[in-house]
Amino acid sequence: MSSKAVTEFIPLNIAILTVSDTRTLEEDTSGQLLADSITEFGHHLADRVISTDDVYQMRAIVSNWIADSNVHAVIVTGGTGFTPRDNTPQALEPLFDKNIDGFGELFRHISYQDIGTSTVQSRALAGIANQTVVFCLPGSTGACRTGWDDILKMQLDNRHRPCNFVVHTKAWDEYCETRG
């Protein structure tokens, strides 16, 4: 089935991981912003977890989501800076089958308008693993808003042209199977 033939919205099941040694779900404004944004757009919140910035704990959580056929995308917030406790890139990049290099580049380009040259201190990254797209954003609420509003909202919408990431997910295969 051609992606150009599909004009109806395909909702994705998206899991959110907040990486923080101090936040609780009640205090997690970044994760809440992402959860609200994805559901308001029409996607489904598959899961939402807070993890300490431990390489193996993060890797285990995201590995389980990648292996779950009901999770189509993962958005991680936090742990992308340069402090000793910022370990998201080294935890998750080994899981990727393919890196999405343009995501980090575009995120930093857009962020430059808000935070100037401080954007070089973001190690935002993304990749695809087992037909699951994984996007890693900085932990600030503003960075999550930028990432969602200016990149992810469009790239996780199958109607976005000329291309989007939905066709690379398990959701696309499921959609094609149900439509024959």
C-alpha positions in Angstrom: 0.0 0.0 0.0 1.4 3.4 -1.0 1.8 6.0 1.8 0.5 8.6 -0.7 -2.9 6.8 -0.8 -3.6 7.2 2.9 -5.4 10.4 3.9 -6.9 9.2 7.2 -4.9 9.8 10.4 -3.2 6.7 11.8 -2.9 7.1 15.6 0.3 5.8 17.1 0.9 4.2 20.5 3.6 6.4 22.1 5.5 5.7 25.3 7.2 8.5 27.2 10.3 8.1 29.4 11.4 10.9 31.6 15.0 10.6 32.8 15.4 12.3 36.2 17.0 11.6 39.5 14.6 14.0 41.3 11.2 14.3 39.6 8.1 12.4 40.4 5.1 12.0 38.0 3.4 14.9 39.7 6.4 17.2 39.2 7.2 16.0 35.7 6.1 19.0 33.6 8.1 17.9 30.5 6.6 14.4 30.5 3.2 15.8 31.1 3.5 18.3 28.3 4.4 15.5 25.9 1.6 13.2 27.2 -0.9 16.0 26.8 0.4 16.9 23.4 0.3 13.4 21.9 -3.2 12.7 23.2 -4.6 16.1 22.1 -3.2 15.3 18.6 -5.0 12.0 18.5 -2.2 9.5 19.4 -2.4 7.1 22.4 -0.2 7.2 25.5 1.1 3.6 25.6 3.1 4.1 28.8 4.8 6.8 30.9 7.7 6.1 33.2 10.3 8.0 35.1 13.7 6.5 35.4 16.9 7.6 37.1 19.7 8.4 34.8 21.1 4.9 34.9 22.3 3.5 31.6 21.1 0.0 32.2 17.7 1.0 33.6 17.0 3.3 30.7 18.1 0.7 28.2 15.9 -2.0 29.8 12.8 0.2 29.8 13.3 1.3 26.2 14.3 -2.2 25.1 11.0 -3.6 26.4 9.0 -0.9 24.5 10.9 -1.6 21.3 10.1 -5.3 21.7 6.4 -4.6 22.4 4.4 -4.8 19.1 1.9 -2.3 20.6 4.5 0.5 21.0 5.1 2.4 17.8 7.2 5.4 19.1 9.1 6.4 22.2 9.9 9.9 23.3 12.6 10.3 26.0 13.1 13.6 27.8 16.2 14.3 29.9 19.7 13.2 30.2 21.0 14.7 26.9 23.4 17.3 28.3 27.0 17.0 29.4 26.9 16.6 33.2 28.2 13.3 34.6 24.6 12.1 35.1 23.5 12.8 31.5 23.6 9.3 30.0 20.7 9.1 27.6 22.6 9.1 24.3 25.1 6.4 25.4 22.3 4.3 26.9 20.0 4.3 23.9 22.0 4.8 20.8 23.3 1.2 20.9 19.7 0.0 20.6 19.2 1.8 17.2 19.1 -0.2 14.0 19.5 3.2 12.2 20.2 6.7 13.5 18.1 9.6 12.5 20.9 12.1 12.3 18.7 14.9 11.0 16.6 15.0 14.1 19.4 16.3 16.4 20.6 18.6 13.8 17.2 20.1 13.2 16.4 20.3 16.9 19.5 22.3 17.6 18.9 24.5 14.6 15.4 25.4 15.8 16.5 25.7 19.4 19.1 28.3 18.4 16.3 30.8 17.9 15.3 30.4 21.6 18.6 29.7 23.5 21.3 30.9 21.1 24.6 29.1 21.1 23.7 27.1 24.3 22.0 24.7 21.9 25.3 23.1 21.2 25.1 21.6 24.6 22.1 19.5 23.6 22.8 15.9 22.5 19.3 15.4 21.3 19.2 12.3 19.1 16.8 9.8 17.5 16.8 6.4 15.8 14.7 3.5 14.6 14.8 0.1 16.4 12.6 -2.8 15.5 10.2 -0.6 13.6 9.9 1.7 16.6 11.0 5.3 16.4 12.9 6.7 19.4 13.3 10.4 20.0 15.5 11.8 22.8 14.9 15.4 23.9 16.4 17.6 26.6 14.6 17.6 29.9 13.3 21.2 29.9 9.6 21.8 29.2 10.6 24.4 26.6 12.8 21.9 24.8 10.0 19.3 24.8 7.5 21.9 23.5 10.0 22.8 20.7 10.6 19.2 19.8 6.9 18.3 19.7 5.5 21.4 18.0 8.3 22.0 15.5 9.3 18.4 14.6 7.6 15.4 16.1 4.0 16.5 15.6 4.5 16.5 11.9 6.9 13.6 11.6 4.5 11.3 13.6 1.6 12.3 11.4 1.2 9.9 8.4 -0.5 12.7 6.4 2.6 14.9 6.5 4.2 15.3 3.1 6.5 14.6 1.5 7.5 12.1 4.2 7.1 11.1 7.8 8.2 8.3 10.2 4.9 6.5 10.5 5.6 4.4 7.4 8.7 3.0 9.3 6.7 1.8 12.3 4.8 -1.3 13.2 1.7 0.9 13.1 2.1 1.2 9.3 2.3 -2.6 8.9 -0.8 -3.0 11.1 -2.7 -0.4 9.1 -1.7 -2.1 5.8 -2.7 -5.5 7.0 -6.2 -4.3 8.1 -6.7 -2.6 4.7 -5.6 -5.5 2.6 
